[in-house]
């Protein structure tokens, strides 16, 4: 599995990568520091990430603007996105739900992050299995 985290906080990127490694040793975790880097990266690669985690509050273009740019591009629009933020604002959560994106408040401790990632990765695998089965039936 390929995961991309876009977050301007270097410590958060390192902790996230460590948590991903603990959840799944064979998962590749790319990290970038802002939305512009993320869009350039996504436009330039052949193998898109299986899931994208976007911090909301970032310089240059924020996570919401990055999300909108991703959804407007047919090549990128199907990537599952998790908005990943310290904000627990109901406005941010509803914004994400209204755009069919998951929302994860950055946990305060490492074990909670690991457990949250396990749940999200399991949901992603289950969803991919369902899509594969539907395609096989048709």
Secondary structure, 3 states (H helix, E strand, C coil): CEEEEECCCHHHHHHHHHHHHHHCCCCEEEEECCHHHHHHHHHHCCCCCCEEEECCCCCCCCHHHHHHHHHHCCCCCCCEEEEEECCCCHHHHHHHHHCCCEEEECCCCHHHHHHHHHHHHHHHHHHHHHHHHHHHHC
